[in-house]
Amino acid sequence: MADRIHLKVVSPGGVLLERDVEYLRLPTPEGSVGVLANHAPMLCAVGKGRIRFRFEGGEDGIFVAGGVASVADNAVTVLAGEEREET
């Protein structure tokens, strides 16, 4: 769908998350970046923090300790260095 973004979070151990979302917010070293459908292509560093996302029926998030994100063609791929539960 044109109003959705395909979010995929990958770590060295494999795929941590893959789903279609309406909105997501990436933590970066300079602050957070919001991504909606049809966002301009972008490559950015991902800082330590929680990737937050909204989908039909709710909101959720996943903690990453850093990495890099690619945004293009209504898809966001995050290559995360590691993942752990936030305490």
N, CA, C and O atoms as a CHARMM CRD file, in Angstrom:
* protein
*
  348
    1    1 MET  N      0.82800  -1.19200   0.00000 PROA 1      0.00000
    2    1 MET  CA     0.00000   0.00000   0.00000 PROA 1      0.00000
    3    1 MET  C      0.86600   1.24600   0.00000 PROA 1      0.00000
    4    1 MET  O      1.95800   1.25000   0.56700 PROA 1      0.00000
    5    2 ALA  N      0.39100   2.28000  -0.62100 PROA 2      0.00000
    6    2 ALA  CA     1.14900   3.51700  -0.74300 PROA 2      0.00000
    7    2 ALA  C      1.27500   4.26800   0.57800 PROA 2      0.00000
    8    2 ALA  O      2.15100   5.12300   0.70900 PROA 2      0.00000
    9    3 ASP  N      0.42900   3.97300   1.55300 PROA 3      0.00000
   10    3 ASP  CA     0.49800   4.67900   2.82800 PROA 3      0.00000
   11    3 ASP  C      1.20600   3.86100   3.90300 PROA 3      0.00000
   12    3 ASP  O      1.08600   4.16500   5.09000 PROA 3      0.00000
   13    4 ARG  N      1.93100   2.84200   3.50700 PROA 4      0.00000
   14    4 ARG  CA     2.65200   1.98600   4.44600 PROA 4      0.00000
   15    4 ARG  C      4.14600   1.97000   4.11500 PROA 4      0.00000
   16    4 ARG  O      4.55500   2.23900   2.98500 PROA 4      0.00000
   17    5 ILE  N      4.93100   1.65300   5.11600 PROA 5      0.00000
   18    5 ILE  CA     6.37600   1.52900   4.97600 PROA 5      0.00000
   19    5 ILE  C      6.74000   0.11700   5.40600 PROA 5      0.00000
   20    5 ILE  O      6.27800  -0.35800   6.44300 PROA 5      0.00000
   21    6 HSD  N      7.55700  -0.54500   4.62200 PROA 6      0.00000
   22    6 HSD  CA     8.02200  -1.87900   4.99900 PROA 6      0.00000
   23    6 HSD  C      9.27900  -1.70500   5.84500 PROA 6      0.00000
   24    6 HSD  O     10.31000  -1.25200   5.34800 PROA 6      0.00000
   25    7 LEU  N      9.19200  -2.06200   7.11600 PROA 7      0.00000
   26    7 LEU  CA    10.29800  -1.92400   8.06700 PROA 7      0.00000
   27    7 LEU  C     10.95000  -3.27200   8.28600 PROA 7      0.00000
   28    7 LEU  O     10.27200  -4.25800   8.57700 PROA 7      0.00000
   29    8 LYS  N     12.26800  -3.31700   8.14700 PROA 8      0.00000
   30    8 LYS  CA    13.03000  -4.54500   8.39500 PROA 8      0.00000
   31    8 LYS  C     14.24300  -4.17700   9.23600 PROA 8      0.00000
   32    8 LYS  O     15.02800  -3.30700   8.85800 PROA 8      0.00000
   33    9 VAL  N     14.39500  -4.84700  10.38500 PROA 9      0.00000
   34    9 VAL  CA    15.53100  -4.63000  11.27300 PROA 9      0.00000
   35    9 VAL  C     16.33300  -5.92100  11.29800 PROA 9      0.00000
   36    9 VAL  O     15.81800  -6.98200  11.65200 PROA 9      0.00000
   37   10 VAL  N     17.60300  -5.81500  10.91800 PROA 10     0.00000
   38   10 VAL  CA    18.47200  -6.98100  10.79200 PROA 10     0.00000
   39   10 VAL  C     19.70000  -6.79300  11.67200 PROA 10     0.00000
   40   10 VAL  O     20.27300  -5.70400  11.72000 PROA 10     0.00000
   41   11 SER  N     20.10500  -7.85800  12.37100 PROA 11     0.00000
   42   11 SER  CA    21.32700  -7.85500  13.16400 PROA 11     0.00000
   43   11 SER  C     22.23500  -8.96200  12.63700 PROA 11     0.00000
   44   11 SER  O     21.81900  -9.72600  11.76500 PROA 11     0.00000
   45   12 PRO  N     23.44900  -9.06600  13.13700 PROA 12     0.00000
   46   12 PRO  CA    24.31200 -10.15800  12.68600 PROA 12     0.00000
   47   12 PRO  C     23.69200 -11.53900  12.91800 PROA 12     0.00000
   48   12 PRO  O     24.03600 -12.49900  12.22800 PROA 12     0.00000
   49   13 GLY  N     22.79400 -11.63600  13.87400 PROA 13     0.00000
   50   13 GLY  CA    22.14200 -12.91200  14.17600 PROA 13     0.00000
   51   13 GLY  C     20.93400 -13.22300  13.30600 PROA 13     0.00000
   52   13 GLY  O     20.40600 -14.33400  13.36400 PROA 13     0.00000
   53   14 GLY  N     20.49000 -12.27700  12.50900 PROA 14     0.00000
   54   14 GLY  CA    19.33300 -12.51100  11.64200 PROA 14     0.00000
   55   14 GLY  C     18.32300 -11.38600  11.70200 PROA 14     0.00000
   56   14 GLY  O     18.59600 -10.31100  12.23500 PROA 14     0.00000
   57   15 VAL  N     17.14900 -11.64900  11.14500 PROA 15     0.00000
   58   15 VAL  CA    16.07900 -10.64700  11.10000 PROA 15     0.00000
   59   15 VAL  C     15.42600 -10.55800  12.48100 PROA 15     0.00000
   60   15 VAL  O     14.94500 -11.55600  13.01800 PROA 15     0.00000
   61   16 LEU  N     15.41600  -9.34800  13.04500 PROA 16     0.00000
   62   16 LEU  CA    14.80600  -9.11100  14.34500 PROA 16     0.00000
   63   16 LEU  C     13.34300  -8.71400  14.22400 PROA 16     0.00000
   64   16 LEU  O     12.52600  -9.03000  15.08900 PROA 16     0.00000
   65   17 LEU  N     13.02000  -8.01000  13.13000 PROA 17     0.00000
   66   17 LEU  CA    11.66900  -7.50100  12.95500 PROA 17     0.00000
   67   17 LEU  C     11.43100  -7.25200  11.47800 PROA 17     0.00000
   68   17 LEU  O     12.31000  -6.76200  10.76900 PROA 17     0.00000
   69   18 GLU  N     10.23700  -7.59200  11.02200 PROA 18     0.00000
   70   18 GLU  CA     9.83800  -7.26800   9.65300 PROA 18     0.00000
   71   18 GLU  C      8.33100  -7.12500   9.63300 PROA 18     0.00000
   72   18 GLU  O      7.59900  -8.07400   9.91500 PROA 18     0.00000
   73   19 ARG  N      7.86900  -5.91100   9.29300 PROA 19     0.00000
   74   19 ARG  CA     6.42900  -5.65400   9.22900 PROA 19     0.00000
   75   19 ARG  C      6.15500  -4.34000   8.50600 PROA 19     0.00000
   76   19 ARG  O      7.04100  -3.49700   8.36400 PROA 19     0.00000
   77   20 ASP  N      4.92800  -4.18200   8.05600 PROA 20     0.00000
   78   20 ASP  CA     4.49300  -2.93300   7.43800 PROA 20     0.00000
   79   20 ASP  C      3.98900  -2.00200   8.52800 PROA 20     0.00000
   80   20 ASP  O      3.22700  -2.40800   9.40500 PROA 20     0.00000
   81   21 VAL  N      4.42500  -0.75000   8.46400 PROA 21     0.00000
   82   21 VAL  CA     4.06200   0.24100   9.47800 PROA 21     0.00000
   83   21 VAL  C      3.55100   1.50400   8.79900 PROA 21     0.00000
   84   21 VAL  O      3.77100   1.71800   7.60700 PROA 21     0.00000
   85   22 GLU  N      2.86500   2.33700   9.58000 PROA 22     0.00000
   86   22 GLU  CA     2.35300   3.61200   9.08900 PROA 22     0.00000
   87   22 GLU  C      3.34700   4.74700   9.30900 PROA 22     0.00000
   88   22 GLU  O      3.36900   5.71900   8.55400 PROA 22     0.00000
   89   23 TYR  N      4.16900   4.61500  10.34900 PROA 23     0.00000
   90   23 TYR  CA     5.10000   5.65600  10.74600 PROA 23     0.00000
   91   23 TYR  C      6.19000   5.00700  11.56800 PROA 23     0.00000
   92   23 TYR  O      5.94200   4.02200  12.26300 PROA 23     0.00000
   93   24 LEU  N      7.40500   5.55100  11.49800 PROA 24     0.00000
   94   24 LEU  CA     8.45400   5.09900  12.40200 PROA 24     0.00000
   95   24 LEU  C      9.36200   6.25800  12.74500 PROA 24     0.00000
   96   24 LEU  O      9.46800   7.23800  12.00700 PROA 24     0.00000
   97   25 ARG  N     10.01200   6.11900  13.88300 PROA 25     0.00000
   98   25 ARG  CA    10.95600   7.13700  14.35800 PROA 25     0.00000
   99   25 ARG  C     12.26700   6.44500  14.68100 PROA 25     0.00000
  100   25 ARG  O     12.31900   5.53200  15.50500 PROA 25     0.00000
  101   26 LEU  N     13.32400   6.89400  14.02100 PROA 26     0.00000
  102   26 LEU  CA    14.65100   6.32400  14.19800 PROA 26     0.00000
  103   26 LEU  C     15.47400   7.17700  15.15300 PROA 26     0.00000
  104   26 LEU  O     15.48800   8.40200  15.02500 PROA 26     0.00000
  105   27 PRO  N     16.16600   6.54700  16.11800 PROA 27     0.00000
  106   27 PRO  CA    17.09700   7.31700  16.94600 PROA 27     0.00000
  107   27 PRO  C     18.39400   7.50800  16.16400 PROA 27     0.00000
  108   27 PRO  O     18.95700   6.54000  15.65500 PROA 27     0.00000
  109   28 THR  N     18.86600   8.73300  16.06600 PROA 28     0.00000
  110   28 THR  CA    20.14400   8.99500  15.39900 PROA 28     0.00000
  111   28 THR  C     21.06200   9.70000  16.38600 PROA 28     0.00000
  112   28 THR  O     20.58800  10.19200  17.41000 PROA 28     0.00000
  113   29 PRO  N     22.35300   9.76300  16.11200 PROA 29     0.00000
  114   29 PRO  CA    23.26200  10.47300  17.02300 PROA 29     0.00000
  115   29 PRO  C     22.90000  11.95200  17.19900 PROA 29     0.00000
  116   29 PRO  O     23.24600  12.55000  18.21700 PROA 29     0.00000
  117   30 GLU  N     22.20800  12.54900  16.22200 PROA 30     0.00000
  118   30 GLU  CA    21.84700  13.96700  16.28700 PROA 30     0.00000
  119   30 GLU  C     20.43200  14.21100  16.79500 PROA 30     0.00000
  120   30 GLU  O     20.03000  15.36600  16.94000 PROA 30     0.00000
  121   31 GLY  N     19.67400  13.16900  17.06800 PROA 31     0.00000
  122   31 GLY  CA    18.27800  13.28400  17.47600 PROA 31     0.00000
  123   31 GLY  C     17.45700  12.25300  16.73500 PROA 31     0.00000
  124   31 GLY  O     18.01700  11.36100  16.09800 PROA 31     0.00000
  125   32 SER  N     16.14800  12.35500  16.80400 PROA 32     0.00000
  126   32 SER  CA    15.32500  11.35700  16.13500 PROA 32     0.00000
  127   32 SER  C     14.85600  11.85600  14.76700 PROA 32     0.00000
  128   32 SER  O     14.73000  13.05700  14.53100 PROA 32     0.00000
  129   33 VAL  N     14.60100  10.89200  13.87100 PROA 33     0.00000
  130   33 VAL  CA    14.12200  11.18600  12.52900 PROA 33     0.00000
  131   33 VAL  C     12.82600  10.42200  12.31000 PROA 33     0.00000
  132   33 VAL  O     12.78400   9.20300  12.47900 PROA 33     0.00000
  133   34 GLY  N     11.76700  11.13300  11.93400 PROA 34     0.00000
  134   34 GLY  CA    10.49500  10.50200  11.62700 PROA 34     0.00000
  135   34 GLY  C     10.41000  10.14300  10.15500 PROA 34     0.00000
  136   34 GLY  O     10.89200  10.88300   9.29800 PROA 34     0.00000
  137   35 VAL  N      9.79100   8.99600   9.86400 PROA 35     0.00000
  138   35 VAL  CA     9.65300   8.54400   8.48500 PROA 35     0.00000
  139   35 VAL  C      8.19200   8.17900   8.23700 PROA 35     0.00000
  140   35 VAL  O      7.61500   7.34800   8.93800 PROA 35     0.00000
  141   36 LEU  N      7.61000   8.81600   7.22800 PROA 36     0.00000
  142   36 LEU  CA     6.26900   8.50200   6.74600 PROA 36     0.00000
  143   36 LEU  C      6.38700   7.90800   5.34300 PROA 36     0.00000
  144   36 LEU  O      7.46300   7.93200   4.74600 PROA 36     0.00000
  145   37 ALA  N      5.30000   7.38600   4.82700 PROA 37     0.00000
  146   37 ALA  CA     5.28700   6.86000   3.45900 PROA 37     0.00000
  147   37 ALA  C      5.74400   7.94700   2.48300 PROA 37     0.00000
  148   37 ALA  O      5.49000   9.13100   2.70000 PROA 37     0.00000
  149   38 ASN  N      6.40300   7.54300   1.43100 PROA 38     0.00000
  150   38 ASN  CA     6.91100   8.41500   0.37100 PROA 38     0.00000
  151   38 ASN  C      8.01100   9.36400   0.83300 PROA 38     0.00000
  152   38 ASN  O      8.21500  10.41900   0.23400 PROA 38     0.00000
  153   39 HSD  N      8.72400   8.98900   1.90200 PROA 39     0.00000
  154   39 HSD  CA     9.85200   9.77800   2.38400 PROA 39     0.00000
  155   39 HSD  C     10.94100   9.79300   1.31500 PROA 39     0.00000
  156   39 HSD  O     11.11000   8.82000   0.58100 PROA 39     0.00000
  157   40 ALA  N     11.66400  10.87600   1.23000 PROA 40     0.00000
  158   40 ALA  CA    12.78700  10.96800   0.29800 PROA 40     0.00000
  159   40 ALA  C     13.84500   9.92500   0.64900 PROA 40     0.00000
  160   40 ALA  O     14.00600   9.59500   1.82500 PROA 40     0.00000
  161   41 PRO  N     14.56200   9.40200  -0.32900 PROA 41     0.00000
  162   41 PRO  CA    15.63100   8.44000  -0.03800 PROA 41     0.00000
  163   41 PRO  C     16.65500   9.05300   0.91000 PROA 41     0.00000
  164   41 PRO  O     16.97800  10.23800   0.82500 PROA 41     0.00000
  165   42 MET  N     17.16000   8.21100   1.82200 PROA 42     0.00000
  166   42 MET  CA    18.06000   8.70300   2.85400 PROA 42     0.00000
  167   42 MET  C     18.88200   7.54200   3.39100 PROA 42     0.00000
  168   42 MET  O     18.40800   6.40700   3.44400 PROA 42     0.00000
  169   43 LEU  N     20.10000   7.82600   3.78400 PROA 43     0.00000
  170   43 LEU  CA    20.95600   6.88500   4.49200 PROA 43     0.00000
  171   43 LEU  C     21.42000   7.60900   5.73600 PROA 43     0.00000
  172   43 LEU  O     21.93100   8.72600   5.64600 PROA 43     0.00000
  173   44 CYS  N     21.25100   6.98900   6.91100 PROA 44     0.00000
  174   44 CYS  CA    21.64200   7.67500   8.14000 PROA 44     0.00000
  175   44 CYS  C     22.16900   6.69600   9.17700 PROA 44     0.00000
  176   44 CYS  O     21.85600   5.50500   9.16300 PROA 44     0.00000
  177   45 ALA  N     22.98200   7.24100  10.07800 PROA 45     0.00000
  178   45 ALA  CA    23.45400   6.46700  11.21900 PROA 45     0.00000
  179   45 ALA  C     22.29600   6.32000  12.20100 PROA 45     0.00000
  180   45 ALA  O     21.47800   7.22600  12.35600 PROA 45     0.00000
  181   46 VAL  N     22.24100   5.17800  12.85100 PROA 46     0.00000
  182   46 VAL  CA    21.24600   4.93000  13.89200 PROA 46     0.00000
  183   46 VAL  C     21.98500   4.88200  15.22100 PROA 46     0.00000
  184   46 VAL  O     22.96100   4.14700  15.37400 PROA 46     0.00000
  185   47 GLY  N     21.51600   5.66400  16.16800 PROA 47     0.00000
  186   47 GLY  CA    22.14500   5.69100  17.47800 PROA 47     0.00000
  187   47 GLY  C     21.51900   4.67000  18.41500 PROA 47     0.00000
  188   47 GLY  O     20.56600   3.97700  18.05700 PROA 47     0.00000
  189   48 LYS  N     22.05800   4.59200  19.59300 PROA 48     0.00000
  190   48 LYS  CA    21.52000   3.71000  20.62600 PROA 48     0.00000
  191   48 LYS  C     20.15800   4.24100  21.05400 PROA 48     0.00000
  192   48 LYS  O     20.02600   5.41200  21.41100 PROA 48     0.00000
  193   49 GLY  N     19.15600   3.38500  21.01900 PROA 49     0.00000
  194   49 GLY  CA    17.82200   3.80400  21.42000 PROA 49     0.00000
  195   49 GLY  C     16.75100   2.89100  20.86400 PROA 49     0.00000
  196   49 GLY  O     17.03600   1.82000  20.32800 PROA 49     0.00000
  197   50 ARG  N     15.53300   3.33000  20.99900 PROA 50     0.00000
  198   50 ARG  CA    14.38400   2.53100  20.56700 PROA 50     0.00000
  199   50 ARG  C     13.84000   3.05100  19.24300 PROA 50     0.00000
  200   50 ARG  O     13.51900   4.23200  19.10800 PROA 50     0.00000
  201   51 ILE  N     13.74100   2.14900  18.26800 PROA 51     0.00000
  202   51 ILE  CA    13.03600   2.46200  17.03200 PROA 51     0.00000
  203   51 ILE  C     11.56100   2.31200  17.35900 PROA 51     0.00000
  204   51 ILE  O     11.10700   1.22400  17.71300 PROA 51     0.00000
  205   52 ARG  N     10.82500   3.38100  17.24500 PROA 52     0.00000
  206   52 ARG  CA     9.39300   3.33600  17.55500 PROA 52     0.00000
  207   52 ARG  C      8.61200   3.33200  16.24900 PROA 52     0.00000
  208   52 ARG  O      8.98400   4.00100  15.28500 PROA 52     0.00000
  209   53 PHE  N      7.52300   2.56800  16.23500 PROA 53     0.00000
  210   53 PHE  CA     6.72300   2.49500  15.02100 PROA 53     0.00000
  211   53 PHE  C      5.25000   2.32500  15.35000 PROA 53     0.00000
  212   53 PHE  O      4.87400   1.76600  16.38000 PROA 53     0.00000
  213   54 ARG  N      4.42600   2.83200  14.42900 PROA 54     0.00000
  214   54 ARG  CA     2.97400   2.73800  14.56200 PROA 54     0.00000
  215   54 ARG  C      2.45300   1.90700  13.40000 PROA 54     0.00000
  216   54 ARG  O      2.88000   2.07200  12.25800 PROA 54     0.00000
  217   55 PHE  N      1.53900   1.02600  13.70600 PROA 55     0.00000
  218   55 PHE  CA     0.92700   0.16600  12.70300 PROA 55     0.00000
  219   55 PHE  C     -0.56600   0.14100  12.95500 PROA 55     0.00000
  220   55 PHE  O     -1.03400   0.61400  13.99100 PROA 55     0.00000
  221   56 GLU  N     -1.30900  -0.40300  12.02300 PROA 56     0.00000
  222   56 GLU  CA    -2.75500  -0.46400  12.19100 PROA 56     0.00000
  223   56 GLU  C     -3.06400  -1.26800  13.44700 PROA 56     0.00000
  224   56 GLU  O     -2.76500  -2.46000  13.52100 PROA 56     0.00000
  225   57 GLY  N     -3.65200  -0.62300  14.41300 PROA 57     0.00000
  226   57 GLY  CA    -4.03300  -1.30600  15.63900 PROA 57     0.00000
  227   57 GLY  C     -3.10300  -1.09800  16.81600 PROA 57     0.00000
  228   57 GLY  O     -3.37200  -1.62600  17.89500 PROA 57     0.00000
  229   58 GLY  N     -2.01500  -0.34900  16.65600 PROA 58     0.00000
  230   58 GLY  CA    -1.16700  -0.13900  17.81700 PROA 58     0.00000
  231   58 GLY  C      0.17100   0.50300  17.52100 PROA 58     0.00000
  232   58 GLY  O      0.44900   0.95300  16.41000 PROA 58     0.00000
  233   59 GLU  N      0.99100   0.52800  18.56600 PROA 59     0.00000
  234   59 GLU  CA     2.34000   1.07200  18.49800 PROA 59     0.00000
  235   59 GLU  C      3.27600   0.11600  19.20900 PROA 59     0.00000
  236   59 GLU  O      2.85800  -0.61500  20.10700 PROA 59     0.00000
  237   60 ASP  N      4.53300   0.11700  18.81800 PROA 60     0.00000
  238   60 ASP  CA     5.52400  -0.75100  19.44100 PROA 60     0.00000
  239   60 ASP  C      6.90300  -0.16200  19.19700 PROA 60     0.00000
  240   60 ASP  O      7.02400   0.92800  18.63800 PROA 60     0.00000
  241   61 GLY  N      7.92900  -0.86500  19.60600 PROA 61     0.00000
  242   61 GLY  CA     9.29300  -0.41300  19.39100 PROA 61     0.00000
  243   61 GLY  C     10.26400  -1.55200  19.59200 PROA 61     0.00000
  244   61 GLY  O      9.91600  -2.60100  20.13400 PROA 61     0.00000
  245   62 ILE  N     11.48800  -1.33100  19.14600 PROA 62     0.00000
  246   62 ILE  CA    12.55300  -2.30400  19.32700 PROA 62     0.00000
  247   62 ILE  C     13.82400  -1.53300  19.64400 PROA 62     0.00000
  248   62 ILE  O     14.12000  -0.52400  19.00400 PROA 62     0.00000
  249   63 PHE  N     14.57600  -2.00700  20.63100 PROA 63     0.00000
  250   63 PHE  CA    15.80300  -1.34300  21.04500 PROA 63     0.00000
  251   63 PHE  C     16.96100  -1.80000  20.17500 PROA 63     0.00000
  252   63 PHE  O     17.12000  -2.99200  19.90900 PROA 63     0.00000
  253   64 VAL  N     17.77800  -0.83100  19.73000 PROA 64     0.00000
  254   64 VAL  CA    19.00800  -1.14600  19.01100 PROA 64     0.00000
  255   64 VAL  C     20.14500  -0.35200  19.64500 PROA 64     0.00000
  256   64 VAL  O     19.92600   0.72100  20.20800 PROA 64     0.00000
  257   65 ALA  N     21.34400  -0.88000  19.55000 PROA 65     0.00000
  258   65 ALA  CA    22.50100  -0.21800  20.14400 PROA 65     0.00000
  259   65 ALA  C     23.32300   0.52800  19.10900 PROA 65     0.00000
  260   65 ALA  O     24.47500   0.88100  19.36400 PROA 65     0.00000
  261   66 GLY  N     22.73300   0.77200  17.93000 PROA 66     0.00000
  262   66 GLY  CA    23.42400   1.50600  16.88500 PROA 66     0.00000
  263   66 GLY  C     23.34700   0.75500  15.57100 PROA 66     0.00000
  264   66 GLY  O     22.93200  -0.40400  15.52800 PROA 66     0.00000
  265   67 GLY  N     23.74900   1.42100  14.50400 PROA 67     0.00000
  266   67 GLY  CA    23.74200   0.79800  13.19500 PROA 67     0.00000
  267   67 GLY  C     23.58300   1.83100  12.10200 PROA 67     0.00000
  268   67 GLY  O     24.00500   2.97800  12.24100 PROA 67     0.00000
  269   68 VAL  N     22.96500   1.40300  11.00700 PROA 68     0.00000
  270   68 VAL  CA    22.74200   2.28200   9.87200 PROA 68     0.00000
  271   68 VAL  C     21.36600   1.97200   9.28300 PROA 68     0.00000
  272   68 VAL  O     20.92000   0.82500   9.31600 PROA 68     0.00000
  273   69 ALA  N     20.69400   2.99000   8.74500 PROA 69     0.00000
  274   69 ALA  CA    19.36100   2.80300   8.16300 PROA 69     0.00000
  275   69 ALA  C     19.33900   3.33300   6.73500 PROA 69     0.00000
  276   69 ALA  O     19.93700   4.36200   6.42100 PROA 69     0.00000
  277   70 SER  N     18.63900   2.60800   5.89300 PROA 70     0.00000
  278   70 SER  CA    18.40800   3.00700   4.51800 PROA 70     0.00000
  279   70 SER  C     16.91100   3.21300   4.33300 PROA 70     0.00000
  280   70 SER  O     16.10400   2.35500   4.68900 PROA 70     0.00000
  281   71 VAL  N     16.55300   4.36800   3.76700 PROA 71     0.00000
  282   71 VAL  CA    15.15200   4.68400   3.48200 PROA 71     0.00000
  283   71 VAL  C     15.03000   4.89800   1.98000 PROA 71     0.00000
  284   71 VAL  O     15.69500   5.77200   1.42500 PROA 71     0.00000
  285   72 ALA  N     14.18500   4.10600   1.31300 PROA 72     0.00000
  286   72 ALA  CA    13.97200   4.26700  -0.13100 PROA 72     0.00000
  287   72 ALA  C     12.74900   3.46900  -0.54600 PROA 72     0.00000
  288   72 ALA  O     12.52600   2.36300  -0.05400 PROA 72     0.00000
  289   73 ASP  N     11.95900   4.02800  -1.45100 PROA 73     0.00000
  290   73 ASP  CA    10.83000   3.31500  -2.05300 PROA 73     0.00000
  291   73 ASP  C      9.88000   2.69500  -1.02400 PROA 73     0.00000
  292   73 ASP  O      9.48900   1.53400  -1.15000 PROA 73     0.00000
  293   74 ASN  N      9.51100   3.48200  -0.00100 PROA 74     0.00000
  294   74 ASN  CA     8.60000   3.03000   1.05600 PROA 74     0.00000
  295   74 ASN  C      9.09800   1.78600   1.78200 PROA 74     0.00000
  296   74 ASN  O      8.31200   0.93600   2.20100 PROA 74     0.00000
  297   75 ALA  N     10.42100   1.69600   1.92400 PROA 75     0.00000
  298   75 ALA  CA    11.02900   0.61100   2.69400 PROA 75     0.00000
  299   75 ALA  C     12.15400   1.19300   3.53700 PROA 75     0.00000
  300   75 ALA  O     12.93000   2.02900   3.07300 PROA 75     0.00000
  301   76 VAL  N     12.23000   0.74100   4.77800 PROA 76     0.00000
  302   76 VAL  CA    13.31500   1.12900   5.67800 PROA 76     0.00000
  303   76 VAL  C     13.99500  -0.14400   6.13800 PROA 76     0.00000
  304   76 VAL  O     13.35900  -1.03400   6.70300 PROA 76     0.00000
  305   77 THR  N     15.29500  -0.22300   5.89100 PROA 77     0.00000
  306   77 THR  CA    16.08500  -1.35500   6.35900 PROA 77     0.00000
  307   77 THR  C     17.09600  -0.82800   7.35100 PROA 77     0.00000
  308   77 THR  O     17.86300   0.08600   7.04900 PROA 77     0.00000
  309   78 VAL  N     17.09300  -1.41600   8.54800 PROA 78     0.00000
  310   78 VAL  CA    18.03300  -1.02600   9.59200 PROA 78     0.00000
  311   78 VAL  C     18.99900  -2.18100   9.79900 PROA 78     0.00000
  312   78 VAL  O     18.58500  -3.29600  10.11500 PROA 78     0.00000
  313   79 LEU  N     20.28900  -1.91300   9.61900 PROA 79     0.00000
  314   79 LEU  CA    21.32400  -2.89000   9.92000 PROA 79     0.00000
  315   79 LEU  C     21.84800  -2.53200  11.30100 PROA 79     0.00000
  316   79 LEU  O     22.60300  -1.57500  11.46800 PROA 79     0.00000
  317   80 ALA  N     21.43600  -3.31300  12.28200 PROA 80     0.00000
  318   80 ALA  CA    21.74800  -3.01600  13.68200 PROA 80     0.00000
  319   80 ALA  C     22.96300  -3.81300  14.12800 PROA 80     0.00000
  320   80 ALA  O     23.12600  -4.98200  13.77600 PROA 80     0.00000
  321   81 GLY  N     23.81100  -3.15600  14.91000 PROA 81     0.00000
  322   81 GLY  CA    24.99600  -3.82900  15.43200 PROA 81     0.00000
  323   81 GLY  C     24.65200  -4.90200  16.44000 PROA 81     0.00000
  324   81 GLY  O     25.25900  -5.97300  16.44200 PROA 81     0.00000
  325   82 GLU  N     23.69700  -4.63200  17.28300 PROA 82     0.00000
  326   82 GLU  CA    23.23300  -5.60800  18.26500 PROA 82     0.00000
  327   82 GLU  C     21.87100  -5.18000  18.76900 PROA 82     0.00000
  328   82 GLU  O     21.46000  -4.03800  18.56100 PROA 82     0.00000
  329   83 GLU  N     21.17500  -6.07500  19.42200 PROA 83     0.00000
  330   83 GLU  CA    19.84600  -5.79100  19.93800 PROA 83     0.00000
  331   83 GLU  C     19.74000  -6.41600  21.30500 PROA 83     0.00000
  332   83 GLU  O     20.23400  -7.52100  21.53300 PROA 83     0.00000
  333   84 ARG  N     19.09100  -5.70800  22.22300 PROA 84     0.00000
  334   84 ARG  CA    18.84300  -6.25400  23.54800 PROA 84     0.00000
  335   84 ARG  C     17.60500  -5.58300  24.11600 PROA 84     0.00000
  336   84 ARG  O     17.17000  -4.53800  23.63100 PROA 84     0.00000
  337   85 GLU  N     17.05400  -6.18700  25.13400 PROA 85     0.00000
  338   85 GLU  CA    15.88900  -5.58800  25.77900 PROA 85     0.00000
  339   85 GLU  C     16.32100  -4.35600  26.55400 PROA 85     0.00000
  340   85 GLU  O     17.36300  -4.36000  27.21000 PROA 85     0.00000
  341   86 GLU  N     15.52900  -3.31500  26.47900 PROA 86     0.00000
  342   86 GLU  CA    15.81200  -2.09500  27.23800 PROA 86     0.00000
  343   86 GLU  C     15.41400  -2.32800  28.68700 PROA 86     0.00000
  344   86 GLU  O     14.37600  -2.92400  28.97400 PROA 86     0.00000
  345   87 THR  N     16.26200  -1.84400  29.59900 PROA 87     0.00000
  346   87 THR  CA    15.96400  -2.02000  31.02500 PROA 87     0.00000
  347   87 THR  C     15.54000  -0.72700  31.64800 PROA 87     0.00000
  348   87 THR  O     15.24900  -0.68400  32.84300 PROA 87     0.00000
